[in-house]
Amino acid sequence: MHDQSETANHIIKSYQQDEQMMILVFSQWCINNDHDPTALYREAYPEQGNNNELKEALALTVSKDESSPIATDTVINLLQVFGNEDLAYIVKTYGEKGS
């Protein structure tokens, strides 16, 4: 029984780390494309308050000049994997508008 608990904890921790990476990729894409990550997030999820994970990710982003390009389709796919369909739609819309 103890092994199942450890496995479950490992899976949860791995998912959380992957989710944090998804938020960081989204945030960096926003920075790279001159968009405010917090504003886009609020547009997708107006009913949610401040997102602490997004704040943490923003602290890890680098300037547009220091970052490698991130394809819009990559961000959209990553968001969809984590069930963030509304945010993926917003990214698609802004990605189509260009910078």
VMD Tcl script that draws the C-alpha trace (Angstrom):
set ca {
  {0.00 0.00 0.00}
  {2.86 2.34 0.82}
  {4.30 1.89 -2.70}
  {1.00 2.97 -4.27}
  {1.02 6.12 -2.16}
  {4.59 6.92 -3.20}
  {3.71 6.31 -6.85}
  {0.65 8.55 -6.59}
  {2.70 11.28 -4.93}
  {5.35 11.01 -7.66}
  {2.70 11.28 -10.39}
  {1.12 14.32 -8.72}
  {4.49 16.02 -8.27}
  {5.44 15.31 -11.88}
  {2.12 16.73 -13.13}
  {2.59 19.86 -10.99}
  {6.10 20.38 -12.37}
  {4.81 19.93 -15.92}
  {1.98 22.37 -15.22}
  {4.49 24.92 -13.90}
  {6.52 24.50 -17.10}
  {3.37 25.06 -19.18}
  {2.68 28.29 -17.29}
  {6.28 29.41 -17.78}
  {6.14 28.68 -21.52}
  {2.86 30.62 -21.80}
  {4.33 33.53 -19.84}
  {7.51 33.63 -21.93}
  {5.50 33.46 -25.17}
  {3.53 36.49 -23.96}
  {6.71 38.40 -23.15}
  {8.24 37.46 -26.51}
  {5.15 38.74 -28.32}
  {4.63 41.92 -26.26}
  {1.50 40.65 -24.49}
  {0.70 40.90 -20.79}
  {0.39 37.31 -19.49}
  {-1.83 38.40 -16.60}
  {-4.20 40.27 -18.93}
  {-4.49 37.32 -21.32}
  {-5.10 34.96 -18.42}
  {-7.83 37.25 -17.04}
  {-9.41 37.45 -20.49}
  {-9.61 33.66 -20.61}
  {-10.66 33.19 -16.97}
  {-12.33 36.40 -15.74}
  {-13.95 34.58 -12.80}
  {-10.59 33.60 -11.32}
  {-8.63 35.86 -9.05}
  {-4.89 36.27 -8.98}
  {-2.98 33.22 -10.12}
  {0.02 32.59 -7.86}
  {1.54 30.09 -10.28}
  {1.45 32.75 -13.00}
  {3.14 35.25 -10.68}
  {5.86 32.70 -9.92}
  {6.35 31.96 -13.61}
  {6.62 35.65 -14.44}
  {9.49 35.91 -11.99}
  {11.32 33.27 -14.06}
  {10.79 34.81 -17.49}
  {13.59 36.57 -19.32}
  {13.49 39.56 -21.62}
  {12.35 39.10 -25.18}
  {15.97 39.59 -26.35}
  {17.27 36.82 -24.06}
  {14.62 34.26 -25.02}
  {14.51 31.78 -27.83}
  {11.41 32.05 -30.03}
  {8.41 30.01 -28.93}
  {5.96 28.95 -31.64}
  {2.35 29.91 -31.03}
  {1.22 26.39 -31.98}
  {3.52 24.94 -29.31}
  {1.91 27.11 -26.63}
  {-1.59 26.29 -27.84}
  {-0.89 22.53 -27.84}
  {0.70 22.67 -24.40}
  {-2.24 24.61 -22.96}
  {-4.69 22.12 -24.47}
  {-2.83 19.16 -22.96}
  {-3.52 20.69 -19.53}
  {-7.17 21.44 -20.34}
  {-6.74 25.19 -20.72}
  {-8.92 25.44 -23.81}
  {-10.06 29.01 -23.11}
  {-6.52 30.25 -22.70}
  {-5.42 28.32 -25.79}
  {-8.14 30.12 -27.76}
  {-6.92 33.50 -26.47}
  {-3.32 32.65 -27.41}
  {-4.48 31.58 -30.88}
  {-6.40 34.84 -31.31}
  {-3.48 37.00 -30.21}
  {-1.03 34.88 -32.19}
  {-3.05 35.48 -35.35}
  {-3.10 39.24 -34.71}
  {0.69 39.29 -34.50}
  {2.67 41.64 -32.32}
}
mol new
graphics top color blue
foreach p $ca { graphics top sphere $p radius 0.5 }
foreach p [lrange $ca 0 end-1] q [lrange $ca 1 end] { graphics top cylinder $p $q radius 0.2 }
display resetview
